[in-house]
Amino acid sequence: MKFNTKNYDYLIVGAGPFGMIFAHEAAKRGKRSLVVEKRPYIGGNTHTHTEHGITVHDFGAHIFHTDNKEVWDYIRKFAEFNGYQNQVVANYKGTLYNLPFNMNTFYQMWGTKTPDEAHAKIEEQKQIALKDLGDRQPRNLEEQAISLIGTDIYNKLIKGYTEKQWGRKATELPAFIIKRLPVRFIYDNNYFNHRYQGIPVGGYTQIFENMVAESNGLVDVLTDTDFFDYKETLLSEFPRVLYTGMIDQFFDYKFGELEYRSLRFEHEVIDSDNYQGNAVINYTDSETPY
């Protein structure tokens, strides 16, 4: 493949959100970009399409959330957003619990009705399970999770789900992973604390299509084009390259291979207008294979 590099200021590898927003912002400043993308579409892991009147997130649901009003106003120039809030339900062997961990979860688990009662239950379980922890910090995800919410919630809502997600024992995972999960001693099922939340009506792909359309012809996109098929040529011909792929692959793995968390999605069409009653349900026991 021949690349006419004389007309471009940037080569951008990857047509995901970072690459496409960079190209759009460069175009606003009069800079021309060539975007190469190995997939047959733009949008990266936020790619969406419409099927049977449903907006399908091909790589899992992405909820936009931020406290930054400038960011919120910026993204809404390219799509209308709904007011969706992520309120997850966990299914543990047929029993349902609210996520993230909050007073609703504690009541469902233990029947506690006040924050003091919930704190006491967690502290009781923590002291028994982590009696050898002493003053040291939790060393792995299991210790961190138990120190946050006790053994009952850990065993029912975290352990099996997390080990399925990561393909590792919880004791082999770093403690910081679980710190990002909110624990609230109020009755609030909203997963995120951010002021601005939602999902674009009609999906994410339109956002990046609109960015290209508004670039005044300064953004060209080549899909079905693998950067690594032309790596040496492209690096020699383009003085400025924005690379958004796997960094170990870029360096031909000469510094070693990084470990990546990944998922396999299986799609099924069900003849129902309301199959499970909630947008997201986590199956948290280890026996359920998803």
Secondary structure, DSSP 8 states (H G I E B T S, - for coil): ----GGG-SEEEE--SHHHHHHHHHHHHTT--EEEE-SSSSSSGGG-EEEETTEEEETTS---EEES-HHHHHHHTTSS-B------EEEEETTEEEEESBSHHHHHHHH---SHHHHHHHHHHHHHHHTTTTTTS---SHHHHHHHHHHHHHIIIIIHHHHHHHHSS-GGGS-THHHHTS-B-SSS---S---SEEE-BTT-SHHHHHHHHHTTTT-EEEE-S--GGGSHHHHHHH-S-EEE-S-HHHHTTTTT---------------S-S-SSSSS-EEE-SSSS--
